[in-house]
Amino acid sequence: MKPVIRVTPPGPKAKAIVRRNDKVQSNSINHVYPLVIKKAAGVNFEDVDGNRYLDFNSGIAVMNFGHENPKIANAIYKQSKIETHGAFLDFYEELPVRFSEELVKLFPGSMKLNRVFLSNSGTESVEAAIKLSRYCTKKKWLASFSGAFHGRTMGSLSLTYAKKVHREGFDPFLPVVHLPYSNPYRCPVGAKDNCADACIEEINDILRKNGLSNEIAALFIEPIQGEGGYVVPEEGFIKEIRKICSENEILLVDDEVQSGCYRTGKFLAIEHFNVKPDIVCLSKALGGGLPLGATVFNEKLNTWPPGSHASTFGGNLTACAAGLEVIKLMEDKKLGPNVIKKGNYIMKFLKDLQEESRAIGDVRGIGLMIGIEIVKDKITKEPDGKLRDKIVYKAFERGLSLLGAGESAIRIAPPLIIAKSDIDYGLEILSNVIKDVG
């Protein structure tokens, strides 16, 4: 539905709740703008002052099938009338077993990933992958990339390397080497062409010079970087990373927390690159709005003993009930092609807008995971984070909910079920804002 602004946001009720929030909530939480949501349905929010917004971020890629999806909501309600929590940690429950059985069916058979550890979030799914990889390989070092975001708990935070504020003051970290990630628009090693080749050469040099080739348990990669700026690597980069891992007996961990569950038109974003990981981390959209994470791995890695890792709420019954409905929705054969079609439509619009705007340096993405790079100058490619933030805030004032990513990018990640008319409403607002302030 079209956004409707009845009271200039934030309205009086929103302001009052923000004041209350600021007196009781932790200061560590970064609120991008004062949107105080009262209810949500489909692709829309309504705030406490009666304004209606269009959601172009899906709760950070969580609500893939829309807010208050009736099938998911009904599954949650039905399960809550039976049992909400048993003790999957100590006893057995059929529902988490069924969820895991159905989940592994979504993976390409060639990946041979058939073991599941259930948790409550993306960062927990990554923590499980860290522990599993270190246990199986008996190695201590890990690797991730510049611009990476894998979570905020201590293990996953050791891998995260997107923003200074995420890490400052929280060391010491686990032993992690951070490697250059192929960013064709702004290459981290300064290459003007063939950024992927230059990054791979640099990675090999780093591993060789530091004597780490045989010391790394696992390399964690986002096939498309999320918090780092919705960065799509150059063709061939991830295949070369797979090759490095195989040659050095390093496990390749695919973090699909934000890019998975058909966000890019395929169940896993890494499928676009024809690469087989050893471990996959999932969360966000997997639970349909409830906390649910999964670490999925090969039978050969299932060597850790009972009691070595577990979670009180991992495999929560209500979350698994919601997750089963999400799986059913993902099994729709039309879902992937429709996501690609909608993504291509948005990309064309944004590419045309890029030609007209001095502020848009780059448009990239796959499916409905699209990034817009805001710059001070198209030639120098100097990031303009302040202008990006202004665009995001002005869009909020006009009824479009956006989020930034990286230093100066805007992420476009609406629910996968968004209609063309709603896409057009959102793009019209975004276009007008960029023309007005950019």
C-alpha positions, 0 to 999 in steps of 0.5 A: 500500500502507498505510504501515508504521512498524517503527522510529520514524523516523529509525531508526539506519541513517537517522541514520547516513546523515544524519550522513555526509551532513552531513559531505560534502554542500553546506549549501545543500540544505534537507532537510525531514525525515530520510527516507532512502529505500532503494527505491520502487515505485508510490506507496510508499517504503521507508526504510533501516530498513524503514519503508514510506511513502505518497508524497503528493508524487511527488518534487515532481511528478516521478513522475506514473506511480509509482516504478519504473514497469515500462514506463519502467524497461524503456525505460531498460534497453533504451536503456542496452544500445544507447547512453546518450550520443552527441552530440546537441549536435554530431551527430544522433540519431533518438531525440531527434527522435522524442521531440520529434515525439511531444511536440508532438502533445500540445499543443492544435493551436490553440497552434501550438507545434512547435519543441523545445529539449531540456535537463535540468531545469526551470530549464534550460528556463526559461533557454532561454526567457529567451535565446530571448525576449530574442533574438527581441524584442531587449528586455532586461527580463523580468517574473514574479510575486510568489510565483513560482518558476522555478528557481535558476540566475541567469536563472531565479533573477532571475524567482523571487520565492517565498522570501527564501532563494532570492535573498539574496546572489546579486544582481545579477539580470537586469532583472525586474519582479515583478508581483502574482499573483491569490491569491483567499485572500490578495490581494497588493494587499489587495483583499477582492473581485475580486483578479484585477481589482485585480491587473490594474489594479496591473500596468497601473499598474506597467508604465505608471509605470515606462515598461516596457510596450514594454521587456519581452521576456517575461512568465513565469507559472505557471498554478498557482503551485507553490513559491509555495503551490499558488495557483490564480488567480481566473477571468479573471486569466490571460486578462487577462495574455494580453491585456496581453502581446498589446497590448504585444508581450510574449511569454507564457511558460507555466512548466508544469514542476510543473503540466504533464504531466496533473498538473491533469487536462490536459496543460497547466494553462493549458488550464483557462484557455483561454489560448495561450502563446508558449513553454512550459517543461516538465520534472519528470514529463516524464522519468519520473524522469530529468533531461529538460526541454523548451522548446517554442515557435512556428516564428516564434520559431525565429530564433536561429542555430546555436551560440547555445544548446545543452546537452551532455546535452540530449536524452540518449538514456536520458532521451528513451527514458523520456520516450517512455514517459511520452508513451505513458502520457499518451496514455491517454484515461482519464488526465485524467478520472481525475486530475480525479475523484481530485482532486475526491474529495480536495478534498471530503475536505479541504473537510470537514476544513476545516470541523472544523479551526481550522488550515485556512484554505483548500483549493484546487487543480485535479486532483492539484495541491492546496494546504492553507493552514495559519493561526493564525486563520481570520479574520485569515488569518495564516500559520502556517508552524511549525504547517505544518512540524509537521504535515508532520513528524508525518505523516512519523513516521506514514508519509505523505510530504508537502511544504510550499509557500509560507509556510504551505501543504501540497502534495498531489501524489500520483502520478497513478496512485494508487488510491482505497485509497491516497488514503484511507490518506493522508487518514486519516493527514493528518486524524488529524495535523491533529486531534492537533496543529492 
